[in-house]
Amino acid sequence: MDAFTAGLLQRIRTAQTDLTRARETGDDFLADVEQAELDDLHRLAAEHGVEVGAASA
């Protein structure tokens, strides 16, 4: 796995964790921000042919 792929998958895992935490604490604004970040990261992964199934689990 190259550095780009590894970094992207790590960013996706981090965004997922942050999104979960925001939802659990009821921070709707932060949840929206994290969801947008996650959507952007998934789009970027798709554009570069990066499989995110393992990162989404």
Residue frames as qw, qx, qy, qz and C-alpha x, y, z in Angstrom:
[[0.000, 0.891, 0.454, 0.000, 0.00, 0.00, 0.00],
 [0.429, 0.425, -0.028, 0.797, 1.42, 3.38, -0.94],
 [0.196, -0.178, -0.445, 0.856, 1.56, 6.40, 1.34],
 [0.317, -0.101, -0.206, -0.920, -1.35, 8.16, -0.38],
 [0.636, -0.268, -0.631, -0.354, -3.67, 5.18, 0.09],
 [0.523, -0.256, -0.669, 0.462, -2.58, 4.59, 3.68],
 [0.071, -0.080, -0.254, 0.961, -3.02, 8.26, 4.54],
 [0.436, -0.163, -0.345, -0.815, -6.42, 8.44, 2.89],
 [0.649, -0.305, -0.687, -0.120, -7.67, 5.35, 4.69],
 [0.393, -0.221, -0.568, 0.689, -6.40, 6.73, 8.01],
 [0.135, -0.014, 0.039, -0.990, -8.19, 10.02, 7.39],
 [0.570, -0.249, -0.530, -0.576, -11.40, 8.11, 6.64],
 [0.598, -0.306, -0.702, 0.238, -11.11, 6.10, 9.88],
 [0.221, -0.144, -0.383, 0.885, -10.46, 9.30, 11.84],
 [0.313, -0.110, -0.191, -0.924, -13.42, 11.09, 10.27],
 [0.620, -0.303, -0.655, -0.307, -15.67, 8.11, 11.03],
 [0.498, -0.284, -0.631, 0.522, -14.55, 8.10, 14.67],
 [0.051, -0.087, -0.179, 0.979, -15.05, 11.85, 14.95],
 [0.437, -0.210, -0.426, -0.764, -18.48, 11.59, 13.33],
 [0.612, -0.350, -0.709, -0.001, -19.55, 8.89, 15.77],
 [0.370, -0.250, -0.492, 0.747, -18.31, 10.94, 18.72],
 [0.130, -0.041, -0.064, -0.989, -20.13, 14.06, 17.48],
 [0.553, -0.295, -0.553, -0.549, -23.37, 12.13, 17.11],
 [0.595, -0.320, -0.690, 0.259, -22.99, 10.52, 20.53],
 [0.270, -0.272, -0.379, 0.843, -22.48, 13.89, 22.20],
 [0.179, 0.788, 0.570, -0.148, -25.34, 15.51, 20.29],
 [0.137, -0.603, 0.210, 0.757, -23.12, 18.02, 18.48],
 [0.654, 0.597, 0.462, -0.049, -25.17, 18.37, 15.31],
 [0.276, 0.915, -0.227, -0.188, -22.94, 21.03, 13.75],
 [0.219, -0.591, 0.761, 0.155, -19.78, 18.96, 14.22],
 [0.651, 0.157, 0.743, -0.007, -21.60, 15.87, 12.94],
 [0.582, 0.779, 0.197, -0.124, -22.51, 17.78, 9.77],
 [0.091, 0.855, -0.486, -0.156, -18.90, 18.94, 9.35],
 [0.409, -0.364, 0.834, 0.072, -17.54, 15.42, 9.87],
 [0.698, 0.401, 0.588, -0.076, -20.11, 13.91, 7.50],
 [0.473, 0.865, -0.075, -0.148, -19.10, 16.40, 4.80],
 [0.104, -0.713, 0.685, 0.113, -15.43, 15.54, 5.39],
 [0.583, -0.063, 0.810, -0.010, -16.21, 11.83, 5.17],
 [0.672, 0.640, 0.348, -0.135, -18.18, 12.35, 1.95],
 [0.284, 0.883, -0.344, -0.147, -15.25, 14.27, 0.44],
 [0.293, -0.529, 0.794, 0.062, -12.78, 11.58, 1.45],
 [0.680, 0.211, 0.701, -0.052, -14.95, 8.84, -0.05],
 [0.574, 0.801, 0.086, -0.147, -15.23, 10.86, -3.27],
 [0.058, 0.814, -0.566, -0.116, -11.46, 11.30, -3.35],
 [0.515, -0.249, 0.820, 0.013, -10.94, 7.59, -2.76],
 [0.714, 0.475, 0.506, -0.093, -13.32, 6.70, -5.60],
 [0.409, 0.884, -0.159, -0.163, -11.56, 9.11, -7.96],
 [0.054, 0.706, -0.706, -0.017, -8.24, 7.38, -7.24],
 [0.788, 0.110, -0.574, -0.196, -9.51, 3.81, -7.22],
 [0.031, 0.312, -0.785, 0.534, -8.94, 3.32, -3.50],
 [0.583, -0.363, -0.693, -0.221, -11.10, 0.57, -1.97],
 [0.164, -0.453, 0.412, -0.774, -12.50, 1.88, 1.32],
 [0.776, -0.301, -0.455, -0.316, -14.46, -1.18, 2.44],
 [0.693, -0.144, -0.540, 0.455, -11.92, -2.08, 5.12],
 [0.155, 0.138, -0.279, 0.938, -11.78, 1.52, 6.37],
 [0.464, -0.328, -0.186, -0.801, -15.57, 1.73, 6.58],
 [0.694, -0.265, -0.669, -0.038, -15.90, -1.30, 8.84]]
